[in-house]
Amino acid sequence: MHDVNEPTPTPPAAAPETARPRRRWLAALVYALAGVGVLALALAAVAYYRHVEEERKPKRATIDESKVIDNVMGATYGKYSDTKQGWLYVDDDNVTYLMRVVQQAKVPGGPDGDELYFMASGAAVGGTKDVAYGVFRVRPTHPYDGTLRQSSVRAHYSSPTAVRADQVRLEAFGEHLWGWVIKTQRINDHEEGGAVTTMNTVIAPHGDQLAYLGEFIAARKETPTESCKAAKAAWDEFWRLAEEDFEQVEGVGPPLRCDNRRWTYRIGTAVGNTPAPITVTLGGTQDGQPVKSRSWKLKFDPKSSGYVIPKELQLPQSEGGEE
């Protein structure tokens, strides 16, 4: 039995209430910092991977026009002549031409970057009535691997002058289809010096290559020495004799008649990449009188991979009544 005067024992003091929550907060902070560190490492790894992939992936092509043209012209036509200011090209017939670039256009926005279209033309150095020209398309490989590819069409024909810059037009034949309309002046051996025929030559991409899509007349110029009335009478008499007995005029070319006709063209609305139709309209004068206006619509034929050209718009031949 306890003495009533014995003091009652004091119970032990309770632990502070803030100790356990503080440890929980510190643990949460450690876990949060660790999570942030892992996330930062992951983001850094993703960024590095993307950087490596971008470095491996070729960028869109940007064409340096001067550099590309110099390389293509040198490979095609030989060494550039500083004194002649052009490329001296010797063909398979040993005829030398002085080639110069007369047209160039860079088309941006292609699927893999820039595309470059340019044309070169030159007349024979030796004084002969020979002309050469070449059209070139340079574009990125697809898919782009850092290199360029080219396609071209080259031609020779008889003419007094080379193709000039104002005789070349780069036209939109489709939504993403560009091509040339080139005016080439032609002469024929049987004609006298007063007759010149100008033709529109259409060249455009076909598949991976460039191709001729058609040729139609652009102008006809004849300037006889006599009056238009007298020249027409002589022209009619020539073909009358030819129809009676061709031996009467054999070896003699038809006389000139007054002729100053022009055939203008207009390219229709492009739908997709099928070459758009071309409307050709006749105007000018013949035999000193205005000609009756007339139009033709040239349509592209996928089977022949070219425009259907009616006879009236083809290169004139030495046949009676073809005019």
CORRALIN-V834057 format. One record per residue. N is the residue number from 0. RES is the residue in one letter. SS is DSSP state (a for helix, b for strand, c for the rest). PHI is phi in whole degrees, -180 to 180 (* if undefined). OMEGA is omega in radians with two decimals (NA if undefined). Layout:
BEGIN
n=N res=RES ss=SS phi=PHI omega=OMEGA
n=N res=RES ss=SS phi=PHI omega=OMEGA
END
This chain:
BEGIN
n=0 res=M ss=c phi=* omega=-3.09
n=1 res=H ss=c phi=-79 omega=3.03
n=2 res=D ss=c phi=-72 omega=-3.11
n=3 res=V ss=c phi=-63 omega=-3.14
n=4 res=N ss=c phi=-91 omega=-3.14
n=5 res=E ss=c phi=-74 omega=-3.11
n=6 res=P ss=c phi=-65 omega=-3.14
n=7 res=T ss=c phi=-77 omega=-3.11
n=8 res=P ss=c phi=-63 omega=3.11
n=9 res=T ss=c phi=-83 omega=3.14
n=10 res=P ss=c phi=-67 omega=-3.14
n=11 res=P ss=c phi=-63 omega=-3.13
n=12 res=A ss=c phi=-70 omega=3.12
n=13 res=A ss=c phi=-74 omega=3.10
n=14 res=A ss=c phi=-65 omega=3.13
n=15 res=P ss=c phi=-59 omega=-3.09
n=16 res=E ss=c phi=-69 omega=-3.04
n=17 res=T ss=a phi=-88 omega=-3.04
n=18 res=A ss=a phi=-67 omega=-3.08
n=19 res=R ss=a phi=-69 omega=3.09
n=20 res=P ss=a phi=-60 omega=3.14
n=21 res=R ss=a phi=-63 omega=3.12
n=22 res=R ss=a phi=-64 omega=3.11
n=23 res=R ss=a phi=-66 omega=-3.13
n=24 res=W ss=a phi=-65 omega=3.10
n=25 res=L ss=a phi=-64 omega=3.13
n=26 res=A ss=a phi=-65 omega=3.12
n=27 res=A ss=a phi=-62 omega=3.13
n=28 res=L ss=a phi=-64 omega=3.12
n=29 res=V ss=a phi=-63 omega=3.13
n=30 res=Y ss=a phi=-64 omega=3.14
n=31 res=A ss=a phi=-64 omega=3.12
n=32 res=L ss=a phi=-63 omega=3.11
n=33 res=A ss=a phi=-64 omega=3.12
n=34 res=G ss=a phi=-64 omega=3.10
n=35 res=V ss=a phi=-62 omega=3.12
n=36 res=G ss=a phi=-63 omega=3.11
n=37 res=V ss=a phi=-64 omega=3.12
n=38 res=L ss=a phi=-63 omega=3.13
n=39 res=A ss=a phi=-63 omega=3.10
n=40 res=L ss=a phi=-64 omega=3.14
n=41 res=A ss=a phi=-65 omega=3.12
n=42 res=L ss=a phi=-64 omega=3.10
n=43 res=A ss=a phi=-64 omega=3.13
n=44 res=A ss=a phi=-65 omega=3.12
n=45 res=V ss=a phi=-64 omega=3.14
n=46 res=A ss=a phi=-62 omega=3.13
n=47 res=Y ss=a phi=-65 omega=3.14
n=48 res=Y ss=a phi=-63 omega=3.13
n=49 res=R ss=a phi=-65 omega=3.11
n=50 res=H ss=a phi=-62 omega=3.12
n=51 res=V ss=a phi=-63 omega=-3.14
n=52 res=E ss=a phi=-66 omega=3.10
n=53 res=E ss=a phi=-65 omega=3.11
n=54 res=E ss=a phi=-68 omega=3.14
n=55 res=R ss=a phi=-75 omega=-3.08
n=56 res=K ss=c phi=-75 omega=3.13
n=57 res=P ss=c phi=-64 omega=3.08
n=58 res=K ss=c phi=-79 omega=3.09
n=59 res=R ss=c phi=-63 omega=-3.05
n=60 res=A ss=b phi=-70 omega=2.99
n=61 res=T ss=c phi=-121 omega=-3.02
n=62 res=I ss=c phi=-91 omega=2.98
n=63 res=D ss=c phi=-88 omega=-3.00
n=64 res=E ss=a phi=-57 omega=-3.07
n=65 res=S ss=a phi=-62 omega=-3.10
n=66 res=K ss=a phi=-66 omega=-3.12
n=67 res=V ss=a phi=-65 omega=-3.14
n=68 res=I ss=a phi=-63 omega=3.11
n=69 res=D ss=a phi=-59 omega=-3.13
n=70 res=N ss=a phi=-66 omega=-3.10
n=71 res=V ss=a phi=-68 omega=-3.13
n=72 res=M ss=a phi=-65 omega=3.11
n=73 res=G ss=a phi=-63 omega=3.14
n=74 res=A ss=a phi=-70 omega=-3.07
n=75 res=T ss=a phi=-90 omega=-2.97
n=76 res=Y ss=a phi=-116 omega=3.09
n=77 res=G ss=c phi=99 omega=-3.00
n=78 res=K ss=c phi=-75 omega=3.08
n=79 res=Y ss=b phi=-79 omega=3.12
n=80 res=S ss=b phi=-104 omega=3.11
n=81 res=D ss=c phi=-65 omega=-3.11
n=82 res=T ss=c phi=-71 omega=-3.14
n=83 res=K ss=c phi=-88 omega=-3.11
n=84 res=Q ss=c phi=56 omega=3.11
n=85 res=G ss=b phi=-177 omega=3.14
n=86 res=W ss=b phi=-98 omega=3.12
n=87 res=L ss=b phi=-88 omega=-3.04
n=88 res=Y ss=b phi=-110 omega=3.10
n=89 res=V ss=b phi=-110 omega=-3.09
n=90 res=D ss=c phi=-86 omega=-3.08
n=91 res=D ss=c phi=-67 omega=3.10
n=92 res=D ss=c phi=-93 omega=3.12
n=93 res=N ss=c phi=65 omega=3.03
n=94 res=V ss=c phi=-95 omega=-3.10
n=95 res=T ss=b phi=-99 omega=3.13
n=96 res=Y ss=b phi=-119 omega=3.02
n=97 res=L ss=b phi=-98 omega=-3.04
n=98 res=M ss=b phi=-93 omega=3.07
n=99 res=R ss=b phi=-136 omega=3.08
n=100 res=V ss=b phi=-78 omega=-3.08
n=101 res=V ss=b phi=-111 omega=3.13
n=102 res=Q ss=b phi=-156 omega=3.05
n=103 res=Q ss=b phi=-154 omega=3.14
n=104 res=A ss=b phi=-154 omega=3.07
n=105 res=K ss=b phi=-99 omega=-3.12
n=106 res=V ss=b phi=-107 omega=3.12
n=107 res=P ss=b phi=-82 omega=3.01
n=108 res=G ss=b phi=83 omega=3.07
n=109 res=G ss=b phi=-70 omega=-3.11
n=110 res=P ss=c phi=-59 omega=-3.13
n=111 res=D ss=c phi=-123 omega=3.13
n=112 res=G ss=b phi=130 omega=-3.07
n=113 res=D ss=b phi=-67 omega=2.92
n=114 res=E ss=b phi=-127 omega=-3.11
n=115 res=L ss=b phi=-122 omega=3.06
n=116 res=Y ss=b phi=-117 omega=3.05
n=117 res=F ss=b phi=-152 omega=-3.11
n=118 res=M ss=b phi=-134 omega=3.07
n=119 res=A ss=b phi=-125 omega=3.11
n=120 res=S ss=b phi=-147 omega=3.12
n=121 res=G ss=b phi=-163 omega=3.08
n=122 res=A ss=b phi=-98 omega=3.13
n=123 res=A ss=b phi=-64 omega=-3.12
n=124 res=V ss=c phi=-72 omega=-3.03
n=125 res=G ss=c phi=-75 omega=3.11
n=126 res=G ss=c phi=95 omega=3.08
n=127 res=T ss=c phi=-73 omega=-3.12
n=128 res=K ss=c phi=-87 omega=3.13
n=129 res=D ss=b phi=-123 omega=-3.12
n=130 res=V ss=b phi=-132 omega=3.05
n=131 res=A ss=b phi=-125 omega=3.01
n=132 res=Y ss=b phi=-148 omega=3.09
n=133 res=G ss=b phi=-146 omega=3.04
n=134 res=V ss=b phi=-116 omega=-3.01
n=135 res=F ss=b phi=-136 omega=3.03
n=136 res=R ss=b phi=-124 omega=3.12
n=137 res=V ss=b phi=-119 omega=-3.09
n=138 res=R ss=b phi=-149 omega=3.13
n=139 res=P ss=b phi=-70 omega=2.97
n=140 res=T ss=c phi=-65 omega=3.13
n=141 res=H ss=c phi=-132 omega=-0.05
n=142 res=P ss=c phi=-68 omega=-3.01
n=143 res=Y ss=c phi=-67 omega=3.13
n=144 res=D ss=c phi=-117 omega=3.12
n=145 res=G ss=c phi=96 omega=-3.13
n=146 res=T ss=c phi=-119 omega=3.12
n=147 res=L ss=b phi=-114 omega=3.06
n=148 res=R ss=b phi=-128 omega=-3.11
n=149 res=Q ss=b phi=-135 omega=3.00
n=150 res=S ss=b phi=-138 omega=-3.04
n=151 res=S ss=b phi=-154 omega=2.97
n=152 res=V ss=b phi=-133 omega=3.13
n=153 res=R ss=b phi=-125 omega=-3.06
n=154 res=A ss=b phi=-147 omega=3.01
n=155 res=H ss=b phi=-128 omega=3.06
n=156 res=Y ss=b phi=-159 omega=-3.12
n=157 res=S ss=b phi=-89 omega=-3.10
n=158 res=S ss=c phi=-162 omega=3.10
n=159 res=P ss=c phi=-76 omega=-3.08
n=160 res=T ss=c phi=-139 omega=3.06
n=161 res=A ss=c phi=-75 omega=3.12
n=162 res=V ss=c phi=-71 omega=3.11
n=163 res=R ss=c phi=-98 omega=-3.12
n=164 res=A ss=a phi=-61 omega=-3.10
n=165 res=D ss=a phi=-75 omega=3.12
n=166 res=Q ss=a phi=-102 omega=-3.11
n=167 res=V ss=b phi=-125 omega=3.07
n=168 res=R ss=b phi=-131 omega=3.02
n=169 res=L ss=b phi=-93 omega=-3.02
n=170 res=E ss=b phi=-116 omega=3.04
n=171 res=A ss=b phi=-90 omega=3.12
n=172 res=F ss=b phi=-89 omega=3.11
n=173 res=G ss=b phi=-152 omega=-3.11
n=174 res=E ss=c phi=-60 omega=3.09
n=175 res=H ss=c phi=-132 omega=-3.08
n=176 res=L ss=b phi=-124 omega=3.12
n=177 res=W ss=b phi=-109 omega=3.11
n=178 res=G ss=b phi=-156 omega=-3.08
n=179 res=W ss=b phi=-103 omega=2.81
n=180 res=V ss=b phi=-119 omega=-3.01
n=181 res=I ss=b phi=-115 omega=3.09
n=182 res=K ss=b phi=-90 omega=3.13
n=183 res=T ss=b phi=-118 omega=3.12
n=184 res=Q ss=b phi=-88 omega=-3.08
n=185 res=R ss=b phi=-118 omega=3.00
n=186 res=I ss=c phi=-128 omega=3.09
n=187 res=N ss=c phi=-118 omega=-3.07
n=188 res=D ss=c phi=-60 omega=-3.05
n=189 res=H ss=c phi=-82 omega=-3.06
n=190 res=E ss=c phi=-92 omega=3.07
n=191 res=E ss=c phi=-78 omega=-3.02
n=192 res=G ss=c phi=-67 omega=-3.08
n=193 res=G ss=c phi=-90 omega=-3.07
n=194 res=A ss=b phi=-116 omega=3.10
n=195 res=V ss=b phi=-137 omega=3.06
n=196 res=T ss=b phi=-112 omega=3.10
n=197 res=T ss=b phi=-110 omega=-3.13
n=198 res=M ss=b phi=-114 omega=2.99
n=199 res=N ss=b phi=-94 omega=3.12
n=200 res=T ss=b phi=-105 omega=-3.10
n=201 res=V ss=b phi=-105 omega=3.10
n=202 res=I ss=b phi=-129 omega=-3.11
n=203 res=A ss=b phi=-154 omega=3.09
n=204 res=P ss=b phi=-62 omega=3.04
n=205 res=H ss=b phi=-137 omega=-2.98
n=206 res=G ss=c phi=70 omega=3.12
n=207 res=D ss=c phi=-92 omega=-3.07
n=208 res=Q ss=b phi=-118 omega=2.95
n=209 res=L ss=b phi=-94 omega=-3.08
n=210 res=A ss=b phi=-149 omega=2.99
n=211 res=Y ss=b phi=-72 omega=3.10
n=212 res=L ss=b phi=-105 omega=3.13
n=213 res=G ss=b phi=157 omega=3.12
n=214 res=E ss=b phi=-148 omega=3.13
n=215 res=F ss=b phi=-140 omega=-3.01
n=216 res=I ss=b phi=-67 omega=3.13
n=217 res=A ss=b phi=-116 omega=-3.12
n=218 res=A ss=b phi=-162 omega=3.06
n=219 res=R ss=b phi=-138 omega=-3.08
n=220 res=K ss=b phi=-128 omega=3.04
n=221 res=E ss=b phi=-132 omega=-3.11
n=222 res=T ss=c phi=-130 omega=3.13
n=223 res=P ss=c phi=-73 omega=-3.14
n=224 res=T ss=c phi=-79 omega=3.13
n=225 res=E ss=c phi=-94 omega=-3.13
n=226 res=S ss=c phi=-67 omega=-3.13
n=227 res=C ss=a phi=-63 omega=3.13
n=228 res=K ss=a phi=-66 omega=3.14
n=229 res=A ss=a phi=-67 omega=3.13
n=230 res=A ss=a phi=-66 omega=3.12
n=231 res=K ss=a phi=-65 omega=3.12
n=232 res=A ss=a phi=-64 omega=3.12
n=233 res=A ss=a phi=-66 omega=3.13
n=234 res=W ss=a phi=-66 omega=3.11
n=235 res=D ss=a phi=-62 omega=-3.13
n=236 res=E ss=a phi=-65 omega=3.12
n=237 res=F ss=a phi=-58 omega=-3.09
n=238 res=W ss=a phi=-74 omega=3.03
n=239 res=R ss=a phi=-66 omega=3.11
n=240 res=L ss=a phi=-65 omega=-3.14
n=241 res=A ss=a phi=-64 omega=3.13
n=242 res=E ss=a phi=-72 omega=3.10
n=243 res=E ss=a phi=-70 omega=-3.10
n=244 res=D ss=c phi=-159 omega=-3.03
n=245 res=F ss=a phi=-62 omega=3.13
n=246 res=E ss=a phi=-62 omega=-3.14
n=247 res=Q ss=a phi=-67 omega=-3.10
n=248 res=V ss=c phi=-121 omega=-3.10
n=249 res=E ss=c phi=-61 omega=-3.13
n=250 res=G ss=c phi=85 omega=3.13
n=251 res=V ss=c phi=-116 omega=-3.14
n=252 res=G ss=c phi=-73 omega=3.10
n=253 res=P ss=c phi=-64 omega=-3.13
n=254 res=P ss=c phi=-69 omega=3.09
n=255 res=L ss=c phi=-76 omega=3.01
n=256 res=R ss=c phi=-130 omega=3.13
n=257 res=C ss=c phi=-61 omega=-3.09
n=258 res=D ss=b phi=-149 omega=3.09
n=259 res=N ss=b phi=-144 omega=-3.11
n=260 res=R ss=b phi=-93 omega=3.10
n=261 res=R ss=b phi=-133 omega=3.06
n=262 res=W ss=b phi=-116 omega=3.12
n=263 res=T ss=b phi=-87 omega=3.14
n=264 res=Y ss=b phi=-131 omega=3.07
n=265 res=R ss=b phi=-143 omega=-3.14
n=266 res=I ss=b phi=-88 omega=-3.09
n=267 res=G ss=c phi=-73 omega=-3.13
n=268 res=T ss=c phi=-69 omega=-3.12
n=269 res=A ss=c phi=-79 omega=3.07
n=270 res=V ss=b phi=-126 omega=-3.09
n=271 res=G ss=c phi=68 omega=-3.12
n=272 res=N ss=c phi=-113 omega=2.97
n=273 res=T ss=b phi=-82 omega=-3.11
n=274 res=P ss=c phi=-51 omega=-3.09
n=275 res=A ss=c phi=-70 omega=3.08
n=276 res=P ss=c phi=-66 omega=3.13
n=277 res=I ss=b phi=-119 omega=3.08
n=278 res=T ss=b phi=-98 omega=-3.12
n=279 res=V ss=b phi=-113 omega=-3.09
n=280 res=T ss=b phi=-126 omega=-3.13
n=281 res=L ss=b phi=-89 omega=3.04
n=282 res=G ss=b phi=-153 omega=3.12
n=283 res=G ss=b phi=100 omega=-3.09
n=284 res=T ss=b phi=-132 omega=3.03
n=285 res=Q ss=b phi=-148 omega=-3.06
n=286 res=D ss=c phi=57 omega=3.09
n=287 res=G ss=c phi=80 omega=-3.10
n=288 res=Q ss=b phi=-122 omega=3.08
n=289 res=P ss=b phi=-62 omega=3.11
n=290 res=V ss=c phi=-84 omega=3.09
n=291 res=K ss=c phi=-74 omega=-3.12
n=292 res=S ss=c phi=-64 omega=-3.14
n=293 res=R ss=b phi=-151 omega=-3.11
n=294 res=S ss=b phi=-129 omega=3.05
n=295 res=W ss=b phi=-129 omega=3.08
n=296 res=K ss=b phi=-114 omega=-3.12
n=297 res=L ss=b phi=-91 omega=-3.13
n=298 res=K ss=c phi=-110 omega=3.12
n=299 res=F ss=b phi=-80 omega=3.14
n=300 res=D ss=b phi=-105 omega=-3.12
n=301 res=P ss=c phi=-60 omega=-3.11
n=302 res=K ss=c phi=-67 omega=3.14
n=303 res=S ss=c phi=-95 omega=-3.14
n=304 res=S ss=c phi=56 omega=3.13
n=305 res=G ss=b phi=-164 omega=3.08
n=306 res=Y ss=b phi=-80 omega=3.05
n=307 res=V ss=c phi=-85 omega=-3.06
n=308 res=I ss=c phi=-107 omega=3.10
n=309 res=P ss=c phi=-69 omega=-3.07
n=310 res=K ss=a phi=-59 omega=-3.10
n=311 res=E ss=a phi=-63 omega=-3.09
n=312 res=L ss=a phi=-107 omega=3.13
n=313 res=Q ss=c phi=-86 omega=-3.14
n=314 res=L ss=c phi=-59 omega=-3.10
n=315 res=P ss=c phi=-57 omega=3.11
n=316 res=Q ss=c phi=-111 omega=-3.14
n=317 res=S ss=c phi=-84 omega=-3.14
n=318 res=E ss=c phi=-130 omega=-3.14
n=319 res=G ss=c phi=-62 omega=3.07
n=320 res=G ss=c phi=78 omega=-3.10
n=321 res=E ss=c phi=-68 omega=3.10
n=322 res=E ss=c phi=-80 omega=NA
END
